[in-house]
Amino acid sequence: MQPIRTFNVSPSLPPRLEPLRRLAYNLHWDWNVDTKDLFRRLDSDLWESSHHNPVLMLGTISQSRLLEVVEDEGFLAQMDRADRQLDDYLQERTWYQKQREQKPKECYAYFSAEFGLVDCLPVYSGGLGVLAGDHLKSASDLGLPLVGVGLLYQQGYFAQYLNADGWQQERYLLNDFYNMPLHLERNADGSELRIAVDYPGRKVYARVWRVQVGTVPLYLLDTNIEPNNTYDHDITDQLYGGDIDMRIHQEIMLGIGGVQMLKALGLKVTAYHMNEGHAAFSALERIRLLIQEEGLNYVQARQVVASSNIFTTHTPVPAGIDLFAPDKMLHYLGYYAEIFGLPKEQFLGLGRENTGDLSGPFSMAVLALKMATFSNGVAQLHGVVSRQMFQGLWQNVPVEEVPIAAITNGVHARSCVAKSTQELYDRYLGPNWSSAPPDSPLWDRMEAIPDEELWRNHERCRLDMVLYVREHLVKHLTDRGASASEIIQAQEVLDPYAFTIGFARRFATYKRATLWMRDLDRIKRLLLANKDRKVQFVIAGKAHPKDIPGKELIRDINHFIREQNLEKQVVFVPNYDIHISRLMVAGCDIWLNTPRRPREASGTSGMKAAMNGLPNLSVLDGWWDEADYVRTGWAIGHGENYDDPNYQDEVEANALYELLEKEVVPLFYEHRDSDGLPRPWVAKMKDAIRLNCPFFNTARMVGEYAQRAYFPASDRYHTLTVDNYAPAKELAAWKEKLNEHWFNIRIKDVDVSAASDIEVNQTVAVKAKVDLATLTNDDVQVELYQGAIDANGDIVNAIPVVMDYQGEDAQQLSTYTGNITYTASGLQGLSLRVLPKNPNLANPYEPRLIAWAE
Ligand SMILES: *Cc1c(COP(=O)(O)O)cnc(C)c1O
């Protein structure tokens, strides 16, 4: 039955409790232990049953309970304190203000297909979303003028449950937006703010919801409204649901709709950050607006867009990238080619590495890379892999110079460290530990935390996790209609005092969730051997609904548990989410990760574990490859890459067993003092915190994005757009001139002062004559390129040296001089090259032109 009228009924609170409403609608409560405590105190059962959703809680709590707390002085005092804390937080003078005091107004828009902020907003699937959520939280902590842009999924990502055979089933729950911490954005006249996005043959409308994340607003688009047709209602129905056509519909809404939404909100955005390629269509829409509303031509508009665009890639394998067939691209987005004045093939070339490949698919990552002037991978190793993967986009640029930087991921400390542990750190390190940099003297105070206190706190966290897992399993089995004996068994799983190995993440096959089961005899020996050295596993994670091999891994684990009668010792916790993650990274003893290197771009759950004092036990991939894996955990293998996956599994499973048998479990159980305190283990816990928390932290990470990407991009935006875009037009014209003449540049006579036999540290003078082909010295920089020669005869690890311009000779050849010295002996090489130079370029590789000596 359709309603004839609808009402948005808001919770009715006694006036004295009005601050609760404000607190509930700002997600700051998620990383402020006092505020979270306040909601738990209000009604702890409701707090749990609402999935920690304070808005739903305030809407459903009984009037009698509200009247009770109005009389509760202690509660009111805590509420007023939380309210003041929020005020202080919102008014604080921030890191950003100190950095950018004299700058014109800025706004950074951060686009992501998913955001994992709190468990009551299930619009994320895994690490990418949690990273985006943490990015917003730290942007708020630092005071950045950042806004998030995403989609509000009616059903979100699925809830997982297992059938009796251990096979993953999916259940899609409807999100009730009106009972979530969401504000509907409205126009001045009170009507819903709406945008209309062009799709083939129709417009699709979307309204806008805001999640307030501290000072940062996250705006989410919702197409589940009239007069959209039923198909279009579903564009924002499920995260990563549907087929390839649905995917392109979603990415149009995210990218193109996102830009329109920012405009409708009146935001003057100066830097755009595309978190993964899903939002890359935003570049097309920005170009269109500059052409149609600002009168720029395509080349000029593209310059403005690229100069202010930032792209972060998270995918170290080509198979993980969104690709669209050319005919689909033209069907959905072909009208942009007309607006841009581009032939179809040239338009499709924006998403092709090799623009000459006329049948190749359209890659969102390639589009993003071509439309950004700052790009990065998410760990140092991932930077290396990305530079190799996309080297073809920068012809003749040595792979180590391919302009894809690396900004290592982090996690938001106040969101992932257990409450009691945060209080412990607050007490001994002071409240700034959650964002203090690695060189802060605060970290020396780690030693002041008594071993006993850290250990007892950790044991409490383990117990909390065990109790939660039991309760959660019982509920899951009851819902499934499991037998009474199964339910009784679930009440007793795990030993709160046993050594606990944690493994939780998405069940993508490359993560090899079953590697530890590979040798049945050996794992059974470990699990069953010694009664005073009990070992147990807690495992969780969802497979993508279409990932059958991923689901098979889940089933294999459940079969293994049953066949080996290990129900008490190995537990698969269904429906992994942020809440379960937080309990596990605090309550396990070690965090296991066994990805197939180098496929884990970064990985973040291990960082969360480290901040809670867990050593990691992991393959050297992603972030762990650059961590202090000797002092803060153990490395499985030595960072080898293998061609034969089966052989790799064999070698790495063996290495894992060796470490567990000979090092990890003994360190945990041996060397206990008379109080049962494992001092050497606790020392490792302290190292895990001290050495990882300050670096693998989104406070550091977002600061790095700000300084390396947002500030420069915003500055470029301001510089290029003054005087009605005059500098942008000039830069675009200059690039066109460059393109026209570049291929006539010739490096002519190269004069080297020494013969081929020289000594280490001997200075060699080089003089070169360059035909700049009507370009001038102001347009270029000429560089010496010196380095060792490898087995293939190529110069490697070169250090470029800029040469000095000496003027033009009678034949109009430009003369350049420079000196080199070799600091190492052996076969060394020298080359020369010319690169474009312009103060408004983000980097010399931006025009994708380079001329080498022949
Ligand atoms: C942190 C987190 C992840 C990411 O874990 P990885 O180790 O990076 O795979 C996934 N899901 C949830 C719920 C998380 O909290």
The ligand as an SDF file (V2000), in Angstrom:
LIG
                    3D

 15 15  0  0  0  0  0  0  0  0999 V2000
   40.3100   -2.8840    8.5020 C   0  0  0  0  0  0  0  0  0  0  0  0
   39.1980   -3.6120    7.8920 C   0  0  0  0  0  0  0  0  0  0  0  0
   39.3750   -4.2760    6.6630 C   0  0  0  0  0  0  0  0  0  0  0  0
   40.6780   -4.2830    5.9270 C   0  0  0  0  0  0  0  0  0  0  0  0
   41.4890   -5.3700    6.3060 O   0  0  0  0  0  0  0  0  0  0  0  0
   42.7510   -5.7880    5.4230 P   0  0  0  0  0  0  0  0  0  0  0  0
   43.6970   -6.4280    6.3310 O   0  0  0  0  0  0  0  0  0  0  0  0
   43.3000   -4.5310    4.8570 O   0  0  0  0  0  0  0  0  0  0  0  0
   42.2620   -6.6740    4.3600 O   0  0  0  0  0  0  0  0  0  0  0  0
   38.2960   -4.9390    6.1180 C   0  0  0  0  0  0  0  0  0  0  0  0
   37.0950   -4.9740    6.7420 N   0  0  0  0  0  0  0  0  0  0  0  0
   36.8950   -4.3580    7.9210 C   0  0  0  0  0  0  0  0  0  0  0  0
   35.5560   -4.4290    8.5520 C   0  0  0  0  0  0  0  0  0  0  0  0
   37.9280   -3.6630    8.5360 C   0  0  0  0  0  0  0  0  0  0  0  0
   37.7110   -3.0330    9.6930 O   0  0  0  0  0  0  0  0  0  0  0  0
  1  2  1  0
  2  3  1  0
  2 14  2  0
  3  4  1  0
  3 10  2  0
  4  5  1  0
  5  6  1  0
  6  7  2  0
  6  8  1  0
  6  9  1  0
 10 11  1  0
 11 12  2  0
 12 13  1  0
 12 14  1  0
 14 15  1  0
M  END
$$$$
